[in-house]
Amino acid sequence: MTVRERVVQVLVDELDLDQEKMVDEATLEDVLGTDSLDAVEAAIVLEREFDIDISADEAEKVRTVGDLVALVTGKVA
């Protein structure tokens, strides 16, 4: 499973989001309907899943699914 697939799976499972909406351009707030609490929850789960640290500053810059995938990919590499 790729990093992208794992990130999407976490969003779908943990935030109960629709997998079909998980395109890179989808904004986490507008298109997916997540709020800041959801973003924090997703960050915590992703930190555990990938054994990485995501700072609050980094998390605040994430706007889309693609941004989140790029952040996690950069941390894993």
N, C-alpha and C positions, 0 to 999 in steps of 0.2 A: 504494500500500500504506500502511495506517495505521501509526501508532506501535505500537499494540497488536499488529497482525499481524507487524510486523518483530521486536518483542520475542519473541513466541511462536516465530517462525521461528528466531531465534537459540537459544532454549532447546531446541527440537526438534533442530536441526542440531548444535549444539555439545555438548549434554549427552545426546544420544541419547534424548530423552524422547518419550513418546507424545502426539501432537498432540491426541487426544481428551480427555486429562486436563488440557488447558490452559484451565481455567476460572478466572475471577478469584478464586474462593474457595479454589482448590487451594493448600495450603501447600507450599512448596518442599521442606521436609525430610520431613514426614510422608506426604503424599499422593504426591509426586513422587519421593521417595527420594534427594534430592540431599544432599550434605554441604557443609561449609564450603569445601572445595577447589573443588567445582563452582560454588558461589556466586561465588567469586573469579574463576574462569575466565569465568563468564557476565558478570560486571561488566566485565572487561577487554575482552571481545568487544563488549559493548554500548557501552563508551566509544569504541572504534574505529568501530563502525557508525554512531553518532550524533554523533561528535566532541564528546563531553561528558566531564566528570570526575565520578566517583562516589567519594566519600570512604569510608573504612572505617566511619565512624560511620553514614553513610547506608545502606551495604550491610548493616550489622548489624540495622537496623530493618526490613528487608524480610523479610516472613514468607510472603506469598502472591504468586501471579502478578499479581494486581491491584495489590498494593503496588509491585511492580517496574515495572509499566506506568505507574502514577501517578508514580513517581520519574523515570523516563525522560521522560515527557510533560512534567513540570515543568521538566526541564533543557533540553528542546528548545524549549519555548515562549519 
